[in-house]
Amino acid sequence: MSDGINSSTDAVVIERSFDAPVEFIWQMWTVPEHFQAWYGPSGAEVTVAKIDLRVGGTRLICMLFQSPNGPMQMWFTGEHHEVIENKRLVYTEAIGDENGRISSPTEMGMPEGHPVITEVRVDLESIEGGTKMIMTHLGIPPESPGAAGWTMALDKLATYVASRGN
């Protein structure tokens, strides 16, 4: 288990384009009600989304999902490092508890060596007819369950954006 962001090249990088203005996609990441509507893999439900959108502001997210042992809650906590409206969002992410205290990833069933703190970067660019988004999650191997979870979450985001009729 490492204490900081994995300094290796492990990263999930996903690029998506949306038929919606960059301002709307920004809100999907920064407005709790919108973030709650799409975040997490298929079958997961976000029951808490607290986002203090400023550099140094914190995040507290609770995801509820079915595990082989029944319903399970997973809390994520983090801090915003970069907030450039409609362009770039950078925040840390760690497994935690309902009070924002960071937990050991292995306590939550993550593999040995999973970093305690990872970093998520969301870059947005206005393109003809919509928005290009590049999401990078540093510290998560591309072949990990976390990578599959991001793919599912961003599929949910695309469906949510389309349903909002922008």
N, C-alpha and C positions, 0 to 999 in steps of 0.2 A: 504494500500500500504506500503510495507516495503522498506527500503532504500538499503539494501544489499542483498546478496545471501540468499535465503530462508534457514534457518538453520534447518527446519523440514526434515523429511525423504522424502519429495516429490522429486522424480527423475524419469526420463525416462531412462531406461537402455535397450539397444538393442545390441545383439551380432549377428554378421554376419561373414561368411567365404567367401572368394573370391578365385577363381582360378587365382591369380595374385600375383606377388612378393610384399613383404611388401613395397619396395621402390616405386612401382607404386601406391599402395593405399595411401601412404603418400602424393604423388603428388596430388591425388584427393582432399585432404583436404587443401593443401598448395599452389598450383599453381592456380592463379585466373581463367585462362581459363578453367581448369578442374572443379574447384569448381562451377563455373558459369553454367557448362553443366548439373549438376545434383541436385544442392541444391534446396530445397523448395518442397512443396507438388505438387501433380499432377495438371497440369494446370498453375502453377506459372512459371514465367520466371525471372531469375536473370539478371538485366540489368547493374549492377555495382558490381564489386568484387575487392576491393583494400585490399591486405593482405601484411602487413609489418611483415614478418616472423622472429621475434626476440623477446626475452623477453622484454616487455615494448612496443613492436610494436603494432600498431593499426590495426583494421579491419573496413571496411565500406562496407556494402552489401545493395543493393537495389533490392527488389523483387516486381515484377509487377504481379497482379492477378485480376481476375474478382470477384467482390463482388456483393451482391444483388443490390447495388446502382451504379454498373458500374465499370470501371477499377479503381484499387487502387494501390498506391505505398506504400511499407512499407520499411523503412530503419532500419538496424541493425548496431550497433556499438559495439566495444569491444576492449579488450587489451589482448595480449598474456601473460600468466603467466608462462607457461612452454613450451619449445620447445626442445624436444629430438628427433633428426632426426630419422625417420623410427621406432620410438617407442612410443612417447607420445606427444600429443598436448593438452594444456589446455588454454582456453580463456574465457573471460567474454563475455556476450551478453546482450545488452539492446536495446530497441526500441529507435530510434533517428531520426535525420534529415540528410539531405544531407551534413551537415557540421560536423557530428559526435556528435552533442549535444544530450544528453539523454533527452527523452520525458517521460511523465507519461504514463504507460501502459493503464490506463483507457481512456486517450485521443484517443488511437488507438482501443478502443472497447474491451480491455481485461477486464476480470472480476475483481471486487474489490478484493484487497489482492494479486494480481499478483505481484511478486517481480519486482523491477525496474531493478536489475541486476541479471542475472543468470550465471551459469558456465557450459561450455561444456568441457568434457574430452574425448579424443579419444586415446585409447590404442591399439597398434598394436603388433601382435606377429607372427613371421614367423612359419608356420606349414608345414608339408609335403604337397606339392602340392599347397601352396598358403599362405594366410594371414587370421588370426583370428583378428577381430576388435570388440572392445567393446566400444560403444559410450554411455556416461552418460551425461544427461543434468539435472543438479541440479537445483531445484526450480520450476520444471514443474511437475505437478501431472500426474501419469501414465494414468489416464482416461481423460486427457485434450485434446482439439483440437491440442495442440502442440505435444503431443505424436503421434496422428494420422498423423500429418504433417511429423514427423521424419520417421515414418514407410514408408510413401509414398516416401520421399526423398531418403531413403536408398534403396528402390526398384528401384528408378531411377538410383542410383549409381551402383547397381548390373547390370542393363541393359547397362549402359554406359561402365563399366569395360568390360563386355562381348563383346561389340561392338568394343572395341579397340584391341581385339585379342591378349591378353598377354598369 
